[in-house]
Amino acid sequence: MVPILDEMEAYASLNNIPIMQKDGIAFLEEYIRKNHVYKILEIGAAIGYSSIRMANISEKIKVVTVERDENRYKEALSNIKKANKEKQITLYHMDAFDLELEEEFDLIFIDAAKSQYIRFFEKFKKNLKQNGTIISDNLSFHGLVETDKESESRNVRGLVRKLRNYISFLKDNEEFETTFVTTGDGIGITKYKK
Ligand SMILES: C[S@@+](CC[C@H](N)C(=O)[O-])C[C@H]1O[C@@H](n2cnc3c(N)ncnc32)[C@H](O)[C@@H]1O
């Protein structure tokens, strides 16, 4: 393991920053390697952990990522520098809904506000290459999405409902088809229908 990644995992755990779970990130890395993914758009950088791990796979990989929280953005900037990945990772400090991109990507990785997944999907699908993939993380939301047991927190209940709506949106989509895997916190792998 690269030392900076160890440090980032410890920092995230200490400061309650939700970075990808170990088996989730391993799945993503494997997917990138196997499917010749070179251009990646990530929605939700946090402190730059997953973007650095994706960029570490190959020097040919370019990642564009966005973070709206100022402290996390600054931390991500510093981590990207420490990891010497400035040439491969472009980090924007803004709300993803204000980010206008013309380019197309092999992979769009959605890992930001769970309540907004349908909006992220609708906004960025125009940036997906015809044979590209949209990967969405946290579809299981710590197992709460699949269970009938209601959470006591109104906020959590709202998020779970929105994630269920997103899953239905993916399942019923006429343009795209999605495979769901239980790895990590639940991942959706979406591609254009053939
Ligand atoms: C789960 S974390 C990202 C973790 C990161 N992908 C990793 O695994 O290292 C989600 C991040 O998305 C950011 N976020 C949420 N909604 C956003 C939005 N609309 N625009 C930009 N960033 C957003 C949050 O501030 C948070 O830091």
The ligand as an SDF file (V2000), in Angstrom:
LIG
                    3D

 27 29  0  0  0  0  0  0  0  0999 V2000
  -19.0260    9.4190   -0.2200 C   0  0  0  0  0  0  0  0  0  0  0  0
  -18.1050   10.8750   -0.3170 S   0  0  0  0  0  0  0  0  0  0  0  0
  -16.9980   10.5790   -1.6510 C   0  0  0  0  0  0  0  0  0  0  0  0
  -15.9390    9.5580   -1.3350 C   0  0  0  0  0  0  0  0  0  0  0  0
  -14.8740    9.3970   -2.3930 C   0  0  0  0  0  0  0  0  0  0  0  0
  -15.4400    9.0920   -3.6990 N   0  0  0  0  0  0  0  0  0  0  0  0
  -13.9420    8.2780   -1.9800 C   0  0  0  0  0  0  0  0  0  0  0  0
  -14.3610    7.1030   -1.9860 O   0  0  0  0  0  0  0  0  0  0  0  0
  -12.7830    8.5740   -1.6480 O   0  0  0  0  0  0  0  0  0  0  0  0
  -19.2440   11.9940   -1.0380 C   0  0  0  0  0  0  0  0  0  0  0  0
  -18.7250   13.3960   -1.2240 C   0  0  0  0  0  0  0  0  0  0  0  0
  -19.5620   14.0490   -2.1770 O   0  0  0  0  0  0  0  0  0  0  0  0
  -19.6580   15.4140   -1.8300 C   0  0  0  0  0  0  0  0  0  0  0  0
  -20.8660   15.9360   -2.4850 N   0  0  0  0  0  0  0  0  0  0  0  0
  -22.1520   15.6240   -2.1810 C   0  0  0  0  0  0  0  0  0  0  0  0
  -22.9880   16.2430   -3.0280 N   0  0  0  0  0  0  0  0  0  0  0  0
  -22.2160   16.9840   -3.8780 C   0  0  0  0  0  0  0  0  0  0  0  0
  -22.5000   17.8410   -4.9640 C   0  0  0  0  0  0  0  0  0  0  0  0
  -23.7630   18.1130   -5.3360 N   0  0  0  0  0  0  0  0  0  0  0  0
  -21.4710   18.4040   -5.6260 N   0  0  0  0  0  0  0  0  0  0  0  0
  -20.1800   18.1610   -5.2450 C   0  0  0  0  0  0  0  0  0  0  0  0
  -19.8470   17.3500   -4.2110 N   0  0  0  0  0  0  0  0  0  0  0  0
  -20.8540   16.7660   -3.5430 C   0  0  0  0  0  0  0  0  0  0  0  0
  -19.7270   15.4070   -0.3120 C   0  0  0  0  0  0  0  0  0  0  0  0
  -19.3110   16.6410    0.2220 O   0  0  0  0  0  0  0  0  0  0  0  0
  -18.7750   14.2390    0.0380 C   0  0  0  0  0  0  0  0  0  0  0  0
  -17.4930   14.6900    0.3630 O   0  0  0  0  0  0  0  0  0  0  0  0
  1  2  1  0
  2  3  1  0
  2 10  1  0
  3  4  1  0
  4  5  1  0
  5  6  1  0
  5  7  1  0
  7  8  2  0
  7  9  1  0
 10 11  1  0
 11 12  1  0
 11 26  1  0
 12 13  1  0
 13 14  1  0
 13 24  1  0
 14 15  1  0
 14 23  1  0
 15 16  2  0
 16 17  1  0
 17 18  1  0
 17 23  2  0
 18 19  1  0
 18 20  2  0
 20 21  1  0
 21 22  2  0
 22 23  1  0
 24 25  1  0
 24 26  1  0
 26 27  1  0
M  CHG  2   2   1   9  -1
M  END
$$$$
